[in-house]
Structures are given as structure tokens and as C-alpha cells.
Amino acid sequence: MLYKSSYMEYDCDLKIGYYALDQNCMSLRLVAKNDEPVTSITTNLGNDIGNGSIMQFCCGFVDVNNNPNIEQFIKENELGEPYMRFGEPVVMQSGFCQYPLYQFNQEKLEQLDKVGFENYKNAFINALNKHQANMSFDNEPDITDDF
């Protein structure tokens, strides 16, 4: 994949991972052919996307603050598209910047980094199971007896 920064042009590979503190948040990075890091496509702003919703599989907040042309790169390489909810794109405010949430193309990601994709998928499933367990009422008293 060819990535053009403000300074140079790089021949890159896409590396898929997840963030240590939010394992259901996907990390996408571009790494030069000599294994030097070039840029991060996504940034970790947590998995809460508002209205009590958590981030879906293969979604991530795009780092438009450090990569002003990254959305064009995503489109040109058919990596994904903005995540829409209620007909509007979802964004997360951090500081003075709004970071758009993108739904990434699962098939394309798996083609570009099969091992990284599988690792992310397994981490996402584990994180989701933990999240659901925290929401469980299994240990709570049955409040329907009062009705």
C-alpha cells in the first residue's frame, strides 16, 4: 500500500491489532517494508460510542488529528467507510478534534494481515464476553417477585 504523508511517500503494510486497555478497540497501523512504523490509522478513544452503545466489530476511531489525509487513504484503498447511526456519522470529541468512527472492511483487513486480524477477532470476542458478563443479572435477586 502506498501512503503519502505530508513529508514523504511510503510503501507500507497494514498491521492489525488491538489496544491493551480496550481489547475490543481495533488498532490499525501502517508499517514500512523495513518494519519502521509510519503512522497509526486509528486512535484509542475507548469503546463507548454514546447512547449506551459500545463499538462494533471492525470499527475504530480514525486519527484525523495526526493524519489529515487518512480518510482519503482509507477510501482509495477500500478499507472502510464512516460508521453511521441515525443517519449521521459517529464522531468522538477529544480536545479540539473530532475523530470519526469508521466501519472497516473485514474481508479486506483479513487479506492484508490474516494473523493480526485473527488475534484482534479473538481479543474482541473475549472483551465482549467480559462486557456481557458484567451486565449479567445472574447474581442479582429476582425483582419480578415483587410485581
C-alpha positions, 0 to 999 in steps of 0.5 A: 500500500502506498501512503503519502504523508505530508513529508514523504511517500511510503510503501507500507503494510497494514498491521492489525491489532488491538489496544491493551486497555480496550481489547475490543478497540481495533488498532490499525497501523501502517508499517514500512517494508523495513518494519519502521512504523509510519503512522497509526490509522486509528486512535484509542478513544475507548469503546463507548460510542454514546447512547449506551452503545459500545463499538462494533466489530471492525470499527475504530476511531480514525486519527484525523488529528495526526493524519489529515489525509487518512480518510482519503487513504482509507477510501482509495484503498477500500478499507472502510467507510464512516460508521453511521447511526441515525443517519449521521456519522459517529464522531468522538470529541477529544480536545479540539478534534473530532475523530470519526468512527469508521466501519472497516472492511473485514474481508479486506483487513483479513487479506492484508494481515490474516494473523493480526486480524485473527488475534484482534477477532479473538481479543474482541470476542473475549472483551465482549464476553467480559462486557456481557458478563458484567451486565449479567443479572445472574447474581442479582435477586429476582425483582419480578417477585415483587410485581 
